Every structure is written in structure tokens, then in C-alpha cells.
Amino acid sequence: MKNKIIITVFISAFFTSDCIFAQKLKIYDVTTWEMIFSSSNVQFTDAFTSRYKKAEVTNTNVRYTIFFHLGEYWNFDFGNHVGFYTGIGVRNVGLISDERLPDLVGSDQLIDYKIIRRLYTAGVPVAFKLGSFSDNIYFYAGGEYELVLNYKEKYWTGTQSRTGSTTKYNKWFGNQTAPLLPSVFAGVQLPGGVNIKFKYYLNDFLNNNFTKGDNTFVGQPYNISDLTRYKKSQVFYISLSWQINNKVIRDKKWNPDSQLALN
């Protein structure tokens, strides 16, 4: 059902462009850079909390990133008020969770952990735009599919702060997540190139069928990288970005007082 939402957005964009193509069409490309403030809803399974009664997710911190986020998008404006855009964007998105987990498999002794997981993804969005393009202000909404390129996990043992020794690893095209992540988003473009967007991932961020190590033998050290303890790992974020009309750069007409964004 969630994937059908994204497919519907892509199909609607195609037929909408075909129906209004007879109107005056303006095509231009922009480069974007963004700051991402992500949060999450992380929950353990009932089976896990039944076995480890005091285990819990104590906090999910806001994760702030500015690197590496880069997008190249093509805009199709049908007149001054209606249009859509698509393109490709690479971004760094993830979640932070403070968790209380067992020291050993089957043990009631718990240890605090701060765990950071992040993905590098390459996404293709399609979004409808509605507003006044000449005034450089409009609203937009759409959907996106992102291909997961790299997974990284980093955690601190015995603390829920970023102090002490860390354990980390990363994996290209791993199984810790689904290969494709669908999402929906909406936002507003403001004069001067400032863009504010809210994005919600429709599926769980983590693959809760992924196992690493062996957490079935009592007395063995509990493996933090085992993701089967999660019932839910939903991620959403707000981003603040700036868009630069590439034609301005190519024509070398940019100056500090010029409009940076979609003109």
C-alpha cells in the first residue's frame, strides 16, 4: 500500500505534464544543499521486552547533519503557477537511539548504549508545485524512492553520551535496511533560495529481520548489531536548504544581491 502511494505520484506527474504540455513550458535545473534535522520512533518488539523486562529505548535524539547532501533537480513550469520537478539527490540520513540492553544473552544485567545509524542514499523524487514562480514562492508535495548505498553503525558502550570508546562499522549495499526506501514530503520555497521541507519515510528504516552474531545462546555477549529486537524504526525529518539556479552560474550573472533560487 505504501509503495503504491509513491507509484501513484510518479504516474500522476507524467499524465499531468502531458495534459498541460500545450501551455508555455519553462525548463531549468537547480543545485541544492541542505541541513537535515531528523528524528525517529524506535520501539522494541513485545517478545524482546518480555524476555528482557527492563530493556528500553530511553531516548531518540534529533540528528543534525550538513554533509554530504547534494541534489540536482530539473523543474518544469507550465506558466507561472503550476509545475513539477524531478532529479536526483544524495543525502546522509539516520537515527540516534539511547538504549538499555542486556550485557549477556538471557541476563537481567543491563548496559546503557548510545547508538547512531546512518545511511547514504541516492533518491529520485517527483513533486508537484503550486504558487507564484515569478515571485519565487510556492508550495510543493510529492514522493521519492531512495536507493541505499552505504550503512554505518556506531555505538558507545556503558553510556548514553558520546564519551569513551566506540565501536563502529559500515557496509556498502548491506542487508541492514531494505534496498529501496519510499517516502513522501511537502514543503515551501521562499524568496532568496530558502527551502523548508518535511519528509516522512513510509517503511521502517531498519531491517528487523537482520541478524548478526548469535543472540540465542545464553551467556554469550549480546550483539548490538542484531536488528531483530526492533518492532519499529520510523524516521522523519525537517530540512532547510538553498537552491541555486544553474543558469545563473553558467551565464556568470550571479551577484550577492541576486535571487539564488528558482527564477
Helices and strands as residue ranges (DSSP letters): H 2-19, E 25-44, H 46-51, E 56-59, E 63-65, E 70-78, E 82-102, E 110-132, E 137-157, E 166-172, E 180-189, G 191-193, E 194-201, E 230-245, H 246-250
